């Protein structure tokens, strides 16, 4: 009998899984044998044809993967696959591969391997965290391409059985969708952070998981071995003893009872123990998510992301296409309210849609995106505004604008909105004349001028995902710095407090719609900061409602008062954990 071993990784998604091991891919299996012999000159054209064929095969696979991720997990996760496709489309990369085949007579696999390594070395020397963070993407997409060129496949993921605990060196969001379909109990990976695409996909699908457990695939562990993973603490127990098995069986059953208890909360209000109402709303990525909202006990949709309408296509959507989706959601959710956010896409999307004069950007997070892009292309923006206004006729639609940086942007938005309203009136098309508009506060510049912005809009919503990144100068998907992405950093708490106070000064509700809202370890702090509304994925509504109902508003407010001006970060953690 094998001896029990306890390992610690990074808890990525809550829950306990007890099952049998399925080793999908070990670290050693990632190493591919690359042929390094020269090819005859007469084989050059054939080798280039092989490269192009492998390239198209890989891109086709990635497009199919992107479609599934978009439908199951939404736009944010699909961006990872888009990044892979962008790498394959890079002219410099393709030029280097073909040059090595044509001029140096290297086989395609060796040429791809060397071209990727050349880019990786350049990124490593750049000293730029953004580029260093893309190294993982480069290696992953190269591996996919090389596997196709070599005809090498990894273990069939569809052989996973219900209740298995999957162990793998790496996984991507698409793999997580398949694991959910196969009803696996949980998974462990060597790569990843708590804020990686992988972890967020697991959270969205409710799969207990642990990431960042280096060397796990090199352990003496085989398919069929007993294993326990604790997604709350990051604990992995290999070959559990009878006593440990019994202990975790009891924890698992307790977890199931807690899930049943949460279901009982569906008909209860989201109020604190001392009667403070906190409105609980849902985030959706497409119309298909509305049914989940209706069964979640949420009070409406606090964030309807519309980016999906501009992806996976080569032409821009028509006003009618946009309107049909918005009208469907508004009708289905009625009389509850839906907040529709105008598109938050980058210029790269528009170039793919055939819009002329758009330049591709290396760091689109800081470039032409969100409202900046909308105001640069007002006709495109007004088309979406018109579709939203038409869908608002019943009076249960609000509009929210992303990536606001200045008060002047808000003023220009209102001018375009008024122009659009006038056009609808001229055409005799009904719409809500009193439609409410809101600004997403995601940039430090907007946060520090919230008092001015609040006077121009009807409500404020804090997009904590981007706000935290910009305040801390940390890319949460970059494994080199992801540990520095800290929502409880004093600068973050103070800036949120500033936003809330400024919004309330002018009688505006303030909501949070980022991942911070869905993490119950932050619920008390957010309530204490004065947040009025939380908008979360449907799967987390009951869990967040439970946290709200366990919180005392006055105690939470006093807690915030204690820590907001402290100079001791450990003290913040101690008081909030």
HUUR-V558748 format. One record per pair of residues at least 6 apart in sequence whose ideal C-beta (glycine too) atoms are under 6 Angstrom apart, sorted by the first residue. I is the first residue (numbers start at 1). J is the second residue. Records with the same first field share a line. If there is no record, write none. Layout:
BEGIN
I=J / J
END
This chain:
BEGIN
2=239
4=239 / 240 / 241
5=238
6=237
7=236
8=234
9=210 / 212 / 213 / 234
10=194 / 211 / 212 / 234
11=231 / 234
12=194 / 199 / 202 / 209 / 211
13=202 / 203 / 207 / 208 / 209 / 231
14=231 / 232
15=208 / 231
16=230 / 251 / 252 / 255
17=165 / 185 / 186 / 208 / 229
18=228 / 248 / 252
19=163 / 164 / 165 / 185
20=164 / 224
21=165 / 167 / 221 / 223 / 225 / 227
22=160 / 164 / 166 / 223
23=167 / 223
24=155 / 166 / 168
25=154 / 168 / 169
26=217
27=169 / 217
30=169
32=146
34=109 / 110 / 113
35=107 / 109
36=110
38=105
39=47 / 105 / 107
44=101 / 102
47=101 / 108
48=98 / 101
50=108
51=108
54=148 / 149
57=148
58=144 / 145 / 148
59=85 / 88
62=81 / 84 / 85
65=81 / 174
66=78 / 81
68=174 / 177
69=77 / 78 / 173 / 174
70=78
72=177
73=173 / 201 / 204
74=285
75=285 / 305 / 307 / 308
77=173 / 197 / 201
80=197
83=137
84=141
87=141
93=115
96=115
97=111 / 112 / 115
100=106 / 111
101=111
108=149
109=146 / 149
112=145
116=138 / 142
120=135 / 138
123=131 / 132 / 135
129=478 / 481
130=363
132=480
133=475 / 478
157=178
160=182 / 184
162=183
163=185
164=184
165=185 / 186 / 227
166=184 / 187
167=188 / 216
168=189
169=190 / 217
170=191
171=189 / 198
173=197 / 201
176=201 / 202
180=205
186=208 / 209 / 229
187=209
188=210 / 213 / 216
189=211
190=214 / 216
192=198 / 199 / 211 / 212
193=479 / 482
195=476 / 482 / 485
199=211
202=209
206=539
208=229 / 231
209=231
210=229 / 234
221=238
226=240
227=238
228=237 / 240 / 248
229=236
237=244
262=542 / 546
265=542 / 545 / 546
266=297
270=278 / 280 / 545 / 548
271=277
272=551 / 553
273=552
274=552 / 553 / 554
276=553
278=548
279=299 / 533
280=298 / 299 / 534 / 545
281=298 / 299 / 300 / 302 / 535
282=293 / 298 / 301 / 538
283=303 / 535 / 537
284=301 / 304
285=305
286=308
287=325 / 328 / 329
290=329 / 332
292=538
293=301 / 538
296=538 / 541
298=541
300=336 / 337
301=333 / 338
302=339 / 511 / 513 / 535
303=341 / 513 / 535
304=338 / 340
305=341
306=343
307=343 / 345
309=317
310=343 / 345 / 349
316=353
319=383 / 386 / 387
322=384 / 387
323=387 / 390 / 391
326=387 / 388 / 391
327=391
329=338
330=338 / 391 / 396 / 397
334=394 / 396
335=396
337=396
338=397
339=398 / 400
340=388 / 399
341=400 / 402
342=384 / 401
344=370 / 402
346=364 / 369
347=358 / 361 / 368
348=360 / 364
350=358
351=358
361=367
369=403
370=402 / 403
371=401 / 403 / 404 / 409
374=381
375=412
378=416
382=416 / 420
385=417 / 420
386=420
388=399
389=424 / 431
390=431
391=397
392=431 / 432 / 435
393=430 / 431
395=432
398=436
399=437
400=438 / 440 / 461
401=413 / 439
402=440
403=442
404=439 / 446
405=443 / 445 / 446
407=452 / 453
410=453 / 456
424=431
436=458
437=457 / 458
438=457 / 459 / 461
439=453 / 457
440=461 / 463
441=447 / 462 / 499
442=463 / 466 / 467
443=470
444=470 / 471
447=495 / 499
450=499 / 502
451=502
454=502 / 503 / 506 / 508
455=506
459=508 / 509
460=503 / 508 / 510
461=511 / 513
462=499 / 512
463=514
464=512 / 514 / 516
465=514 / 515
468=487 / 492
469=476
471=491 / 492 / 495
474=481 / 484 / 485
476=482 / 485
487=516
488=572 / 576
493=564
496=529
497=529 / 564
500=510 / 529 / 530
503=510
509=532
510=531 / 532
511=533 / 535
512=526 / 531 / 534
513=535
516=522
517=534 / 536
518=536 / 537 / 540
520=543 / 547
523=547
524=551 / 556
525=576
527=551 / 553 / 556
528=556 / 557 / 559 / 560
529=560
536=544
563=572 / 575
END
